């Protein structure tokens, strides 16, 4: 299997500031993230099955988040985030911390800096968690110079631990990703050969849902009527499991407008280290962006719009064609997707 040099992979994210990190330093950060994910795994399982400290007699407290009936937070979310942050403050007292629950409480009131920043989603796919659907897990990412460099996603109910550090590859339970490899893993050349994972999101306003469903309709409609004729659209209920499917090679693409940095920071590292690519997710449908400028842009993890595409092997005799096909597929998708404006995460 041929991968482009790391420098070429990084250009799929966004222009780099100078990042000087030794392999040993990244290895230590990754080891910390793995240990933390494993430490809180039993509490996650207790909460999922309502056993142990989160048994039926305990105050599980599944509540609407900030008055949004489509979003919720549980005692498990809060417990896991506090546990992870408590450990990180002791190990790395100068590092910044961004977590879903603490950020929600503060109204997104944090400042994005170049400092090492741990980005944690204690229970990604909380609705799945509450309804006992196993596609839910813990996400721990580390960004330095505003760029993700370490990612761990642990799906405890499925017993799947995804790990990655920049320049060191990505793994599932110690096995290198993607799991599905050539010749089984093919080189798709259009959306009609692709499975896309996406989400309907927790913003259920009429305007947002009309826009999002219109994008899904165009992506699924046959090409004879101007659509992309997606082979398959999947909604699993969480960005973390979505991105692990892309990293494994079980889905070709992931696209979403509206997720937060904690939903996908770890997954970005896992996908790119598995040979995939990530780009900005701003759709062009109905926009005034000139045709000549409609090219996939690098991802800014703080801007809440993302497209990811799995590793694509080169076509026979065409070195680098896999990378070209990744961009081609992203362009085809974004041509049919509407932009949904969201404020960026944090203050810049």
C-alpha atoms as a printed R data frame, in Angstrom:
    type eleno elety resid chain resno       x      y       z
1   ATOM     1    CA   UNK     A     1   0.000  0.000   0.000
2   ATOM     2    CA   UNK     A     2   1.441  3.367  -1.002
3   ATOM     3    CA   UNK     A     3   0.908  6.497   1.098
4   ATOM     4    CA   UNK     A     4   1.970 10.007   0.198
5   ATOM     5    CA   UNK     A     5   4.595 11.619   2.441
6   ATOM     6    CA   UNK     A     6   3.296 13.092   5.704
7   ATOM     7    CA   UNK     A     7   3.743 16.627   4.361
8   ATOM     8    CA   UNK     A     8   1.253 15.895   1.572
9   ATOM     9    CA   UNK     A     9  -1.236 14.423   4.022
10  ATOM    10    CA   UNK     A    10  -1.010 17.523   6.204
11  ATOM    11    CA   UNK     A    11  -1.950 19.822   3.326
12  ATOM    12    CA   UNK     A    12  -5.376 18.162   3.408
13  ATOM    13    CA   UNK     A    13  -5.958 19.760   6.800
14  ATOM    14    CA   UNK     A    14  -4.883 23.399   6.511
15  ATOM    15    CA   UNK     A    15  -1.659 25.402   6.081
16  ATOM    16    CA   UNK     A    16   0.633 24.511   8.929
17  ATOM    17    CA   UNK     A    17   2.253 26.789  11.424
18  ATOM    18    CA   UNK     A    18   5.665 25.517  12.453
19  ATOM    19    CA   UNK     A    19   5.131 22.389  14.478
20  ATOM    20    CA   UNK     A    20   8.163 20.941  16.198
21  ATOM    21    CA   UNK     A    21   7.251 17.751  17.990
22  ATOM    22    CA   UNK     A    22   9.412 14.734  18.550
23  ATOM    23    CA   UNK     A    23   8.102 11.232  17.987
24  ATOM    24    CA   UNK     A    24   8.681 10.378  21.647
25  ATOM    25    CA   UNK     A    25   6.700 13.396  22.823
26  ATOM    26    CA   UNK     A    26   3.744 12.459  20.641
27  ATOM    27    CA   UNK     A    27   4.045  8.856  21.795
28  ATOM    28    CA   UNK     A    28   3.752  9.986  25.421
29  ATOM    29    CA   UNK     A    29   0.723 12.148  24.671
30  ATOM    30    CA   UNK     A    30  -0.919  9.240  22.869
31  ATOM    31    CA   UNK     A    31  -0.172  6.876  25.758
32  ATOM    32    CA   UNK     A    32  -1.827  9.349  28.135
33  ATOM    33    CA   UNK     A    33  -4.956  9.578  25.984
34  ATOM    34    CA   UNK     A    34  -5.204  5.791  25.698
35  ATOM    35    CA   UNK     A    35  -4.803  5.326  29.454
36  ATOM    36    CA   UNK     A    36  -7.494  7.906  30.179
37  ATOM    37    CA   UNK     A    37  -9.947  6.340  27.722
38  ATOM    38    CA   UNK     A    38  -9.420  2.923  29.274
39  ATOM    39    CA   UNK     A    39  -9.751  4.310  32.797
40  ATOM    40    CA   UNK     A    40 -13.224  5.754  32.189
41  ATOM    41    CA   UNK     A    41 -14.372  2.846  30.008
42  ATOM    42    CA   UNK     A    42 -15.953  0.898  32.899
43  ATOM    43    CA   UNK     A    43 -17.973  3.966  33.990
44  ATOM    44    CA   UNK     A    44 -19.137  4.377  30.392
45  ATOM    45    CA   UNK     A    45 -20.334  0.752  30.323
46  ATOM    46    CA   UNK     A    46 -22.036  1.131  33.710
47  ATOM    47    CA   UNK     A    47 -23.900  4.143  32.388
48  ATOM    48    CA   UNK     A    48 -24.855  2.465  29.138
49  ATOM    49    CA   UNK     A    49 -26.278 -0.588  30.909
50  ATOM    50    CA   UNK     A    50 -27.433  1.329  34.046
51  ATOM    51    CA   UNK     A    51 -25.328 -0.874  36.298
52  ATOM    52    CA   UNK     A    52 -22.810 -0.206  39.058
53  ATOM    53    CA   UNK     A    53 -22.584  3.454  40.030
54  ATOM    54    CA   UNK     A    54 -25.199  4.277  37.378
55  ATOM    55    CA   UNK     A    55 -27.735  1.617  38.274
56  ATOM    56    CA   UNK     A    56 -31.462  2.224  38.055
57  ATOM    57    CA   UNK     A    57 -31.501  3.464  41.624
58  ATOM    58    CA   UNK     A    58 -28.927  6.142  40.838
59  ATOM    59    CA   UNK     A    59 -29.632  9.607  39.464
60  ATOM    60    CA   UNK     A    60 -28.840  8.993  35.799
61  ATOM    61    CA   UNK     A    61 -30.294 12.412  34.926
62  ATOM    62    CA   UNK     A    62 -30.732 12.403  31.166
63  ATOM    63    CA   UNK     A    63 -31.649 16.029  30.600
64  ATOM    64    CA   UNK     A    64 -32.209 18.389  27.688
65  ATOM    65    CA   UNK     A    65 -29.043 20.349  27.019
66  ATOM    66    CA   UNK     A    66 -29.591 24.111  27.240
67  ATOM    67    CA   UNK     A    67 -33.305 23.634  26.571
68  ATOM    68    CA   UNK     A    68 -32.809 21.676  23.319
69  ATOM    69    CA   UNK     A    69 -35.160 18.682  23.335
70  ATOM    70    CA   UNK     A    70 -33.118 16.991  20.571
71  ATOM    71    CA   UNK     A    71 -29.891 17.092  22.617
72  ATOM    72    CA   UNK     A    72 -29.242 15.705  26.063
73  ATOM    73    CA   UNK     A    73 -26.608 15.328  28.742
74  ATOM    74    CA   UNK     A    74 -26.336 12.613  31.385
75  ATOM    75    CA   UNK     A    75 -24.548 12.144  34.678
76  ATOM    76    CA   UNK     A    76 -22.100  9.914  32.793
77  ATOM    77    CA   UNK     A    77 -21.071 12.736  30.428
78  ATOM    78    CA   UNK     A    78 -20.248 14.966  33.361
79  ATOM    79    CA   UNK     A    79 -18.516 12.259  35.391
80  ATOM    80    CA   UNK     A    80 -16.226 11.150  32.549
81  ATOM    81    CA   UNK     A    81 -15.270 14.676  31.491
82  ATOM    82    CA   UNK     A    82 -14.464 15.721  35.062
83  ATOM    83    CA   UNK     A    83 -12.405 12.564  35.585
84  ATOM    84    CA   UNK     A    84 -10.372 13.045  32.396
85  ATOM    85    CA   UNK     A    85  -9.814 16.754  33.040
86  ATOM    86    CA   UNK     A    86  -8.783 16.100  36.637
87  ATOM    87    CA   UNK     A    87  -6.105 13.666  35.454
88  ATOM    88    CA   UNK     A    88  -4.894 15.981  32.671
89  ATOM    89    CA   UNK     A    89  -4.550 18.968  35.007
90  ATOM    90    CA   UNK     A    90  -2.219 16.929  37.211
91  ATOM    91    CA   UNK     A    91  -0.151 15.533  34.328
92  ATOM    92    CA   UNK     A    92  -0.001 18.668  32.132
93  ATOM    93    CA   UNK     A    93  -0.825 21.678  34.333
94  ATOM    94    CA   UNK     A    94  -0.022 24.215  31.590
95  ATOM    95    CA   UNK     A    95  -2.152 22.599  28.878
96  ATOM    96    CA   UNK     A    96  -5.536 23.999  27.863
97  ATOM    97    CA   UNK     A    97  -8.720 21.911  28.149
98  ATOM    98    CA   UNK     A    98 -11.806 22.027  25.922
99  ATOM    99    CA   UNK     A    99 -14.672 19.673  26.728
100 ATOM   100    CA   UNK     A   100 -18.220 19.383  25.477
101 ATOM   101    CA   UNK     A   101 -19.961 19.673  28.838
102 ATOM   102    CA   UNK     A   102 -17.785 22.363  30.430
103 ATOM   103    CA   UNK     A   103 -17.906 24.347  27.175
104 ATOM   104    CA   UNK     A   104 -21.694 24.106  27.029
105 ATOM   105    CA   UNK     A   105 -21.880 25.392  30.600
106 ATOM   106    CA   UNK     A   106 -19.679 28.397  29.757
107 ATOM   107    CA   UNK     A   107 -21.494 29.266  26.529
108 ATOM   108    CA   UNK     A   108 -18.501 28.352  24.332
109 ATOM   109    CA   UNK     A   109 -16.498 30.946  26.246
110 ATOM   110    CA   UNK     A   110 -12.946 29.779  25.667
111 ATOM   111    CA   UNK     A   111 -10.075 31.257  23.672
112 ATOM   112    CA   UNK     A   112  -8.370 29.192  20.977
113 ATOM   113    CA   UNK     A   113  -4.575 29.425  21.263
114 ATOM   114    CA   UNK     A   114  -1.510 27.631  19.893
115 ATOM   115    CA   UNK     A   115  -0.936 26.002  23.294
116 ATOM   116    CA   UNK     A   116  -1.375 22.243  23.655
117 ATOM   117    CA   UNK     A   117  -5.132 21.821  23.975
118 ATOM   118    CA   UNK     A   118  -6.902 18.621  24.974
119 ATOM   119    CA   UNK     A   119 -10.292 18.327  23.259
120 ATOM   120    CA   UNK     A   120 -12.668 15.848  24.885
121 ATOM   121    CA   UNK     A   121 -16.126 14.525  24.143
122 ATOM   122    CA   UNK     A   122 -16.912 12.278  27.122
123 ATOM   123    CA   UNK     A   123 -19.898 10.609  25.454
124 ATOM   124    CA   UNK     A   124 -20.130 11.157  21.713
125 ATOM   125    CA   UNK     A   125 -23.536 10.084  20.475
126 ATOM   126    CA   UNK     A   126 -25.325 10.722  23.770
127 ATOM   127    CA   UNK     A   127 -28.722  9.978  22.229
128 ATOM   128    CA   UNK     A   128 -27.361  6.596  21.125
129 ATOM   129    CA   UNK     A   129 -26.029  6.107  24.644
130 ATOM   130    CA   UNK     A   130 -29.391  6.870  26.248
131 ATOM   131    CA   UNK     A   131 -31.217  4.550  23.826
132 ATOM   132    CA   UNK     A   132 -28.725  1.667  24.197
133 ATOM   133    CA   UNK     A   133 -27.462  1.868  20.602
134 ATOM   134    CA   UNK     A   134 -23.791  0.796  20.662
135 ATOM   135    CA   UNK     A   135 -22.402  3.422  18.240
136 ATOM   136    CA   UNK     A   136 -21.316  5.738  21.023
137 ATOM   137    CA   UNK     A   137 -17.984  6.374  22.668
138 ATOM   138    CA   UNK     A   138 -15.276  8.556  24.196
139 ATOM   139    CA   UNK     A   139 -13.201 10.957  22.103
140 ATOM   140    CA   UNK     A   140  -9.887 12.417  23.294
141 ATOM   141    CA   UNK     A   141  -7.887 14.629  20.946
142 ATOM   142    CA   UNK     A   142  -4.849 16.854  21.364
143 ATOM   143    CA   UNK     A   143  -4.249 19.951  19.242
144 ATOM   144    CA   UNK     A   144  -0.992 21.913  19.152
145 ATOM   145    CA   UNK     A   145  -0.698 25.126  17.167
146 ATOM   146    CA   UNK     A   146  -4.460 24.707  16.606
147 ATOM   147    CA   UNK     A   147  -3.838 21.460  14.676
148 ATOM   148    CA   UNK     A   148  -4.870 17.952  15.802
149 ATOM   149    CA   UNK     A   149  -1.864 15.719  16.451
150 ATOM   150    CA   UNK     A   150  -3.187 12.909  18.674
151 ATOM   151    CA   UNK     A   151  -6.513 11.132  18.533
152 ATOM   152    CA   UNK     A   152  -8.129  8.348  20.553
153 ATOM   153    CA   UNK     A   153 -11.697  7.139  20.066
154 ATOM   154    CA   UNK     A   154 -12.929  4.367  22.328
155 ATOM   155    CA   UNK     A   155 -16.259  2.678  21.618
156 ATOM   156    CA   UNK     A   156 -16.553  0.614  24.827
157 ATOM   157    CA   UNK     A   157 -19.734 -1.300  23.968
158 ATOM   158    CA   UNK     A   158 -18.182 -2.492  20.690
159 ATOM   159    CA   UNK     A   159 -14.776 -2.980  22.361
160 ATOM   160    CA   UNK     A   160 -13.125 -0.864  19.653
161 ATOM   161    CA   UNK     A   161 -10.154  1.346  20.539
162 ATOM   162    CA   UNK     A   162  -8.936  3.620  17.730
163 ATOM   163    CA   UNK     A   163  -5.574  5.334  18.203
164 ATOM   164    CA   UNK     A   164  -3.396  7.641  16.134
165 ATOM   165    CA   UNK     A   165  -0.573 10.158  16.436
166 ATOM   166    CA   UNK     A   166   0.691 12.317  13.614
167 ATOM   167    CA   UNK     A   167   3.267 10.492  11.528
168 ATOM   168    CA   UNK     A   168   2.801  7.136  13.286
169 ATOM   169    CA   UNK     A   169  -0.228  5.617  11.564
170 ATOM   170    CA   UNK     A   170  -3.666  4.720  12.891
171 ATOM   171    CA   UNK     A   171  -4.777  1.535  14.599
172 ATOM   172    CA   UNK     A   172  -7.860 -0.353  15.772
173 ATOM   173    CA   UNK     A   173  -7.102 -2.530  18.797
174 ATOM   174    CA   UNK     A   174  -3.487 -2.561  17.632
175 ATOM   175    CA   UNK     A   175  -4.237 -3.497  14.014
176 ATOM   176    CA   UNK     A   176  -3.188 -0.999  11.339
177 ATOM   177    CA   UNK     A   177  -5.906  0.970   9.541
178 ATOM   178    CA   UNK     A   178  -7.553  0.795   7.131
179 ATOM   179    CA   UNK     A   179  -8.719 -2.706   7.996
180 ATOM   180    CA   UNK     A   180 -10.083 -3.207   4.490
181 ATOM   181    CA   UNK     A   181  -7.226 -3.034   2.000
182 ATOM   182    CA   UNK     A   182  -6.607 -3.407  -1.724
183 ATOM   183    CA   UNK     A   183  -7.627 -5.245  -3.801
184 ATOM   184    CA   UNK     A   184 -10.850 -5.452  -1.758
185 ATOM   185    CA   UNK     A   185 -10.682 -1.697  -1.102
186 ATOM   186    CA   UNK     A   186 -11.478 -0.092  -4.446
187 ATOM   187    CA   UNK     A   187 -10.887  3.293  -6.100
188 ATOM   188    CA   UNK     A   188 -14.333  4.947  -6.419
189 ATOM   189    CA   UNK     A   189 -14.565  7.601  -9.118
190 ATOM   190    CA   UNK     A   190 -18.022  9.068  -8.355
191 ATOM   191    CA   UNK     A   191 -20.545  9.458  -5.543
192 ATOM   192    CA   UNK     A   192 -22.616  6.676  -7.083
193 ATOM   193    CA   UNK     A   193 -19.941  4.256  -5.850
194 ATOM   194    CA   UNK     A   194 -19.822  5.701  -2.341
195 ATOM   195    CA   UNK     A   195 -21.398  5.217   1.060
196 ATOM   196    CA   UNK     A   196 -21.705  8.530   2.926
197 ATOM   197    CA   UNK     A   197 -22.108  8.878   6.688
198 ATOM   198    CA   UNK     A   198 -23.685 12.074   7.982
199 ATOM   199    CA   UNK     A   199 -25.981 13.318  10.748
200 ATOM   200    CA   UNK     A   200 -29.232 15.233  11.008
201 ATOM   201    CA   UNK     A   201 -27.810 17.200  13.940
202 ATOM   202    CA   UNK     A   202 -29.448 18.600  17.046
203 ATOM   203    CA   UNK     A   203 -30.453 21.923  15.464
204 ATOM   204    CA   UNK     A   204 -34.063 21.165  14.514
205 ATOM   205    CA   UNK     A   205 -35.131 24.621  13.361
206 ATOM   206    CA   UNK     A   206 -37.270 24.525  10.220
207 ATOM   207    CA   UNK     A   207 -34.715 26.500   8.191
208 ATOM   208    CA   UNK     A   208 -31.825 24.239   9.139
209 ATOM   209    CA   UNK     A   209 -33.728 20.999   8.611
210 ATOM   210    CA   UNK     A   210 -35.086 22.158   5.243
211 ATOM   211    CA   UNK     A   211 -31.558 22.947   4.077
212 ATOM   212    CA   UNK     A   212 -30.043 19.743   5.427
213 ATOM   213    CA   UNK     A   213 -32.740 17.486   3.980
214 ATOM   214    CA   UNK     A   214 -32.513 19.254   0.619
215 ATOM   215    CA   UNK     A   215 -28.798 18.431   0.534
216 ATOM   216    CA   UNK     A   216 -29.494 14.785   1.352
217 ATOM   217    CA   UNK     A   217 -32.155 14.675  -1.368
218 ATOM   218    CA   UNK     A   218 -29.790 16.016  -4.031
219 ATOM   219    CA   UNK     A   219 -27.009 13.682  -2.973
220 ATOM   220    CA   UNK     A   220 -29.339 10.672  -3.226
221 ATOM   221    CA   UNK     A   221 -31.264 11.651  -6.377
222 ATOM   222    CA   UNK     A   222 -30.224  9.920  -9.616
223 ATOM   223    CA   UNK     A   223 -27.853 11.714 -11.956
224 ATOM   224    CA   UNK     A   224 -30.466 11.935 -14.693
225 ATOM   225    CA   UNK     A   225 -32.275 14.454 -12.478
226 ATOM   226    CA   UNK     A   226 -29.173 16.368 -11.388
227 ATOM   227    CA   UNK     A   227 -28.291 14.438  -8.242
228 ATOM   228    CA   UNK     A   228 -25.234 12.558  -7.065
229 ATOM   229    CA   UNK     A   229 -26.930  9.136  -6.856
230 ATOM   230    CA   UNK     A   230 -25.140  8.215  -3.635
231 ATOM   231    CA   UNK     A   231 -25.024  4.471  -3.316
232 ATOM   232    CA   UNK     A   232 -25.736  4.646   0.402
233 ATOM   233    CA   UNK     A   233 -26.507  7.246   3.102
234 ATOM   234    CA   UNK     A   234 -25.952  6.237   6.701
235 ATOM   235    CA   UNK     A   235 -26.779  8.060   9.930
236 ATOM   236    CA   UNK     A   236 -25.227  6.323  12.932
237 ATOM   237    CA   UNK     A   237 -25.909  9.044  15.488
238 ATOM   238    CA   UNK     A   238 -22.367 10.244  16.237
239 ATOM   239    CA   UNK     A   239 -19.409 11.868  14.503
240 ATOM   240    CA   UNK     A   240 -16.891  9.592  16.249
241 ATOM   241    CA   UNK     A   241 -18.322  6.312  14.946
242 ATOM   242    CA   UNK     A   242 -18.842  8.001  11.556
243 ATOM   243    CA   UNK     A   243 -15.148  8.840  11.305
244 ATOM   244    CA   UNK     A   244 -14.052  5.395  12.486
245 ATOM   245    CA   UNK     A   245 -16.068  3.880   9.626
246 ATOM   246    CA   UNK     A   246 -14.179  6.118   7.178
247 ATOM   247    CA   UNK     A   247 -10.833  5.225   8.762
248 ATOM   248    CA   UNK     A   248 -11.611  1.494   8.551
249 ATOM   249    CA   UNK     A   249 -12.689  1.733   4.922
250 ATOM   250    CA   UNK     A   250 -16.306  0.766   5.707
251 ATOM   251    CA   UNK     A   251 -17.600  4.106   4.415
252 ATOM   252    CA   UNK     A   252 -16.147  6.257   1.671
253 ATOM   253    CA   UNK     A   253 -17.036  9.676   3.077
254 ATOM   254    CA   UNK     A   254 -18.323 11.697   6.019
255 ATOM   255    CA   UNK     A   255 -19.875 15.151   5.650
256 ATOM   256    CA   UNK     A   256 -21.520 17.371   8.225
257 ATOM   257    CA   UNK     A   257 -22.206 21.020   9.026
258 ATOM   258    CA   UNK     A   258 -22.662 21.928  12.678
259 ATOM   259    CA   UNK     A   259 -20.611 19.449  14.726
260 ATOM   260    CA   UNK     A   260 -18.197 20.864  17.273
261 ATOM   261    CA   UNK     A   261 -14.447 20.453  17.494
262 ATOM   262    CA   UNK     A   262 -14.797 17.830  20.255
263 ATOM   263    CA   UNK     A   263 -16.954 15.726  17.922
264 ATOM   264    CA   UNK     A   264 -14.204 15.202  15.365
265 ATOM   265    CA   UNK     A   265 -10.767 16.437  16.551
266 ATOM   266    CA   UNK     A   266  -9.609 12.929  17.466
267 ATOM   267    CA   UNK     A   267 -11.243 11.400  14.393
268 ATOM   268    CA   UNK     A   268  -9.392 13.764  12.047
269 ATOM   269    CA   UNK     A   269  -6.046 12.358  13.197
270 ATOM   270    CA   UNK     A   270  -7.291  8.777  12.907
271 ATOM   271    CA   UNK     A   271  -8.659  9.279   9.375
272 ATOM   272    CA   UNK     A   272  -5.593 11.083   8.016
273 ATOM   273    CA   UNK     A   273  -3.177  8.637   9.604
274 ATOM   274    CA   UNK     A   274  -5.182  5.825   7.984
275 ATOM   275    CA   UNK     A   275  -4.404  7.395   4.590
276 ATOM   276    CA   UNK     A   276  -7.658  9.322   4.324
277 ATOM   277    CA   UNK     A   277  -8.082 13.052   3.882
278 ATOM   278    CA   UNK     A   278 -10.136 15.783   5.521
279 ATOM   279    CA   UNK     A   279 -11.393 19.041   4.025
280 ATOM   280    CA   UNK     A   280 -13.637 21.979   4.806
281 ATOM   281    CA   UNK     A   281 -17.317 21.005   4.616
282 ATOM   282    CA   UNK     A   282 -18.843 24.248   3.348
283 ATOM   283    CA   UNK     A   283 -21.262 23.386   0.552
284 ATOM   284    CA   UNK     A   284 -21.476 25.403  -2.663
285 ATOM   285    CA   UNK     A   285 -25.071 24.704  -3.714
286 ATOM   286    CA   UNK     A   286 -26.834 28.042  -4.271
287 ATOM   287    CA   UNK     A   287 -23.719 30.039  -3.381
288 ATOM   288    CA   UNK     A   288 -22.019 32.704  -5.456
289 ATOM   289    CA   UNK     A   289 -18.610 31.040  -5.290
290 ATOM   290    CA   UNK     A   290 -17.251 31.126  -8.884
291 ATOM   291    CA   UNK     A   291 -16.867 27.767 -10.609
292 ATOM   292    CA   UNK     A   292 -13.133 28.416 -10.994
293 ATOM   293    CA   UNK     A   293 -12.754 28.639  -7.211
294 ATOM   294    CA   UNK     A   294 -14.768 25.549  -6.359
295 ATOM   295    CA   UNK     A   295 -11.993 23.340  -5.101
296 ATOM   296    CA   UNK     A   296 -11.934 21.510  -1.748
297 ATOM   297    CA   UNK     A   297 -10.349 23.681   0.923
298 ATOM   298    CA   UNK     A   298  -8.188 22.605   3.872
299 ATOM   299    CA   UNK     A   299 -10.003 21.847   7.104
300 ATOM   300    CA   UNK     A   300 -10.039 24.274  10.005
301 ATOM   301    CA   UNK     A   301 -11.137 22.114  12.950
302 ATOM   302    CA   UNK     A   302 -12.684 25.091  14.747
303 ATOM   303    CA   UNK     A   303 -15.128 26.031  11.963
304 ATOM   304    CA   UNK     A   304 -17.673 23.211  12.454
305 ATOM   305    CA   UNK     A   305 -17.837 22.078   8.812
306 ATOM   306    CA   UNK     A   306 -16.045 18.945   7.694
307 ATOM   307    CA   UNK     A   307 -15.750 16.456   4.873
308 ATOM   308    CA   UNK     A   308 -13.636 13.329   5.290
309 ATOM   309    CA   UNK     A   309 -12.817 10.684   2.700
310 ATOM   310    CA   UNK     A   310 -11.231  7.286   3.211
311 ATOM   311    CA   UNK     A   311  -7.949  6.023   1.874
312 ATOM   312    CA   UNK     A   312  -8.242  5.393  -1.860
313 ATOM   313    CA   UNK     A   313  -5.616  3.237  -3.562
314 ATOM   314    CA   UNK     A   314  -4.002  4.536  -6.721
315 ATOM   315    CA   UNK     A   315  -5.378  3.470 -10.056
316 ATOM   316    CA   UNK     A   316  -3.098  0.957 -11.813
317 ATOM   317    CA   UNK     A   317  -0.021  2.747 -13.139
318 ATOM   318    CA   UNK     A   318  -1.160  6.192 -11.908
319 ATOM   319    CA   UNK     A   319   0.881  7.318  -8.923
320 ATOM   320    CA   UNK     A   320  -0.977  9.863  -6.787
321 ATOM   321    CA   UNK     A   321  -4.326  9.209  -8.436
322 ATOM   322    CA   UNK     A   322  -5.808  8.090  -5.102
323 ATOM   323    CA   UNK     A   323  -5.268 11.565  -3.669
324 ATOM   324    CA   UNK     A   324  -6.749 13.116  -6.791
325 ATOM   325    CA   UNK     A   325  -9.822 10.904  -6.500
326 ATOM   326    CA   UNK     A   326 -10.292 11.955  -2.867
327 ATOM   327    CA   UNK     A   327 -10.535 15.587  -3.955
328 ATOM   328    CA   UNK     A   328 -12.753 14.732  -6.913
329 ATOM   329    CA   UNK     A   329 -15.285 12.994  -4.660
330 ATOM   330    CA   UNK     A   330 -15.279 15.838  -2.138
331 ATOM   331    CA   UNK     A   331 -15.836 18.374  -4.936
332 ATOM   332    CA   UNK     A   332 -18.747 16.344  -6.310
333 ATOM   333    CA   UNK     A   333 -20.328 16.201  -2.847
334 ATOM   334    CA   UNK     A   334 -19.881 19.891  -2.020
335 ATOM   335    CA   UNK     A   335 -21.393 20.914  -5.368
336 ATOM   336    CA   UNK     A   336 -24.676 19.375  -4.153
337 ATOM   337    CA   UNK     A   337 -24.557 20.418  -0.493
338 ATOM   338    CA   UNK     A   338 -25.896 23.659   0.949
339 ATOM   339    CA   UNK     A   339 -23.913 25.660   3.444
340 ATOM   340    CA   UNK     A   340 -25.450 26.027   6.892
341 ATOM   341    CA   UNK     A   341 -23.877 28.949   8.785
342 ATOM   342    CA   UNK     A   342 -22.629 28.209  12.300
343 ATOM   343    CA   UNK     A   343 -20.457 30.330  14.611
344 ATOM   344    CA   UNK     A   344 -16.958 28.866  15.022
345 ATOM   345    CA   UNK     A   345 -15.912 27.115  18.203
346 ATOM   346    CA   UNK     A   346 -14.146 29.333  20.714
347 ATOM   347    CA   UNK     A   347 -12.826 32.875  20.345
348 ATOM   348    CA   UNK     A   348  -9.975 33.379  17.892
